[in-house]
């Protein structure tokens, strides 16, 4: 709204308290962004008047409001990768002056980026209004490895006992190319069943 403009006037005949001061547009008038010309007029008891013009500039200094999206957890694929989702599709953002559809929204890393391995990745979401006011929030994109390793064993092999009747068998002796989508080195172990 337009404020009440404080102006100083004087007159050679009319006492200061008897001058009629008007303002146009009146204080409290709602105006949009930009410059509004305000005219202040003083009129004395004889009907003589004098005016002064002042420009009132209204700016938008309020940041947009972002409702922070929920964190997202995805399982890694067979290549130990996951694609960063598009948080902007369902992003709820508002502003006091800029229409929601005109607010510029970005996320980093961008939707479609590839994350490799188990991670908690910060995704920065920013909203910028038409006046350049910017707000940001951070969301977590969590990736999990839920694919079990593929165990491949060699066929039957002979195990020879030593003179005491004991034999040692380690996992590498029976492994035939076991693998995992996320772990290049596997910790193999054997158990007797």
C-alpha positions as CSV (number, residue, x, y, z in Angstrom):
1,X,0.0,0.0,0.0
2,X,1.0,3.6,-0.5
3,X,2.3,5.1,2.7
4,X,1.2,8.5,4.2
5,X,3.8,10.9,2.8
6,X,5.2,13.4,5.3
7,X,5.6,16.7,3.6
8,X,6.5,20.2,5.1
9,X,4.4,23.2,3.9
10,X,4.2,26.8,5.0
11,X,2.1,29.8,4.0
12,X,2.5,33.5,4.4
13,X,-1.0,34.0,5.8
14,X,-2.6,30.7,6.9
15,X,-1.3,29.1,10.1
16,X,0.3,25.7,9.5
17,X,-2.5,23.9,11.4
18,X,-5.1,25.4,9.1
19,X,-3.5,24.3,5.8
20,X,-5.5,21.5,4.1
21,X,-3.1,18.7,3.1
22,X,-4.2,16.0,0.6
23,X,-2.5,13.1,-1.0
24,X,-3.3,11.3,-4.2
25,X,-3.5,8.4,-4.3
26,X,-4.4,8.3,-0.6
27,X,-2.4,6.4,2.0
28,X,-3.4,2.8,2.0
29,X,-4.1,2.5,-1.7
30,X,-2.8,-0.8,-3.1
31,X,-0.5,-0.5,-6.1
32,X,1.5,-3.0,-8.1
33,X,5.3,-3.3,-8.5
34,X,7.1,-0.3,-10.0
35,X,6.9,3.4,-9.7
36,X,3.7,5.2,-8.6
37,X,3.5,9.0,-8.7
38,X,2.1,10.5,-5.5
39,X,0.9,14.1,-5.4
40,X,0.8,16.0,-2.1
41,X,-1.2,19.3,-2.2
42,X,-1.5,22.0,0.4
43,X,-4.4,24.5,0.2
44,X,-4.5,27.7,2.3
45,X,-7.7,29.4,3.7
46,X,-7.8,31.6,0.6
47,X,-8.0,28.6,-1.8
48,X,-4.5,29.0,-3.0
49,X,-2.7,25.6,-3.5
50,X,0.7,24.2,-4.1
51,X,1.6,20.6,-5.0
52,X,4.7,18.5,-4.8
53,X,5.2,15.2,-6.6
54,X,7.1,12.2,-5.2
55,X,7.7,8.8,-6.8
56,X,7.0,5.8,-4.6
57,X,8.8,2.7,-5.8
58,X,7.3,-0.7,-4.8
59,X,9.7,-3.6,-5.0
60,X,9.3,-7.3,-4.3
61,X,11.9,-8.4,-1.7
62,X,10.0,-11.5,-0.6
63,X,11.5,-14.9,-1.4
64,X,9.2,-17.6,-2.8
65,X,7.9,-20.3,-0.4
66,X,8.8,-23.9,-1.2
67,X,7.1,-26.9,0.4
68,X,10.1,-29.3,0.9
69,X,9.5,-32.6,-1.0
70,X,10.0,-35.9,0.8
71,X,13.3,-37.7,0.7
72,X,13.3,-40.5,-1.9
73,X,15.0,-43.9,-1.6
74,X,15.6,-46.1,-4.7
75,X,17.2,-49.5,-5.2
76,X,20.3,-49.7,-7.3
77,X,19.9,-51.5,-10.6
78,X,22.0,-54.5,-11.9
79,X,24.7,-51.9,-12.9
80,X,24.8,-50.5,-9.3
81,X,23.2,-47.3,-10.6
82,X,20.0,-45.2,-10.0
83,X,18.6,-42.3,-11.8
84,X,18.0,-39.0,-9.9
85,X,14.2,-38.4,-10.0
86,X,12.6,-35.1,-11.1
87,X,11.6,-33.4,-7.8
88,X,10.3,-30.4,-9.8
89,X,7.3,-32.2,-11.3
90,X,5.4,-32.3,-8.0
91,X,7.1,-29.3,-6.4
92,X,4.7,-26.9,-4.6
93,X,6.0,-23.3,-4.6
94,X,4.3,-20.0,-4.2
95,X,5.2,-16.3,-4.2
96,X,3.6,-13.0,-3.2
97,X,4.0,-11.4,-6.6
98,X,5.0,-14.0,-9.2
99,X,2.5,-16.5,-10.5
100,X,3.4,-20.1,-9.6
101,X,3.8,-21.1,-13.2
102,X,6.3,-18.2,-13.8
103,X,8.6,-19.1,-10.9
104,X,11.9,-20.6,-12.2
105,X,12.6,-23.9,-10.5
106,X,15.8,-25.9,-10.7
107,X,17.4,-28.9,-9.1
108,X,21.0,-30.0,-8.7
109,X,21.9,-32.7,-9.6
110,X,19.5,-32.5,-12.5
111,X,16.7,-35.1,-13.0
112,X,18.1,-38.0,-15.0
113,X,21.6,-37.8,-13.6
114,X,23.1,-41.1,-12.7
115,X,24.2,-42.0,-9.2
116,X,26.5,-45.0,-8.8
117,X,26.7,-47.0,-5.6
118,X,25.2,-46.8,-2.2
119,X,24.8,-43.1,-1.4
120,X,22.9,-40.3,0.3
121,X,23.0,-37.5,-2.3
122,X,21.9,-34.0,-1.4
123,X,19.6,-32.6,-4.1
124,X,19.4,-28.8,-4.1
125,X,16.1,-27.3,-5.1
126,X,15.8,-23.6,-5.9
127,X,12.9,-21.3,-6.8
128,X,13.5,-17.8,-8.2
129,X,10.7,-15.3,-8.6
130,X,10.4,-12.6,-11.4
131,X,12.2,-10.1,-9.1
132,X,15.2,-12.4,-8.6
133,X,14.4,-13.4,-5.0
134,X,15.6,-17.0,-4.5
135,X,14.7,-19.7,-2.0
136,X,16.3,-23.1,-1.7
137,X,15.7,-26.4,0.1
138,X,17.7,-29.6,0.2
139,X,16.2,-33.1,-0.2
140,X,18.0,-36.5,0.2
141,X,18.1,-39.0,-2.6
142,X,19.2,-42.3,-1.0
143,X,20.3,-45.3,-3.1
144,X,20.4,-48.8,-1.6
145,X,21.9,-52.1,-2.9
146,X,19.3,-54.8,-2.5
147,X,20.7,-57.2,-5.1
148,X,22.3,-60.3,-3.6
149,X,25.6,-61.5,-5.0
150,X,25.6,-64.2,-7.6
151,X,27.5,-67.2,-6.2
152,X,29.1,-69.5,-8.8
153,X,30.9,-72.6,-7.5
154,X,33.2,-75.0,-9.3
155,X,32.0,-78.6,-9.8
156,X,33.0,-81.4,-7.5
157,X,36.7,-81.5,-6.6
158,X,38.9,-83.8,-4.6
159,X,40.0,-82.8,-1.2
160,X,43.0,-84.7,0.2
161,X,43.6,-85.4,3.8
162,X,47.0,-84.9,5.4
163,X,48.7,-87.5,7.6
164,X,46.6,-86.4,10.6
165,X,43.3,-86.8,8.7
166,X,42.7,-83.1,8.3
167,X,42.1,-81.1,5.1
168,X,41.9,-77.3,4.5
169,X,39.5,-75.9,2.0
170,X,39.3,-72.2,1.3
171,X,36.6,-70.2,-0.6
172,X,38.8,-69.3,-3.5
173,X,39.3,-73.0,-4.2
174,X,35.6,-73.4,-5.0
175,X,34.7,-70.0,-6.4
176,X,34.1,-70.0,-10.2
177,X,33.5,-66.3,-10.9
178,X,31.0,-65.2,-8.2
179,X,30.0,-61.5,-8.6
180,X,27.9,-58.6,-7.3
181,X,26.4,-55.6,-9.0
182,X,28.0,-53.1,-6.6
183,X,31.0,-54.9,-5.0
184,X,33.9,-55.7,-7.3
185,X,35.6,-57.6,-4.4
186,X,33.6,-60.2,-2.6
187,X,34.3,-61.6,0.9
188,X,33.7,-65.3,0.3
189,X,33.4,-67.8,3.1
190,X,32.7,-71.5,3.5
191,X,30.6,-73.3,6.0
192,X,30.2,-77.0,6.6
193,X,26.6,-78.3,6.2
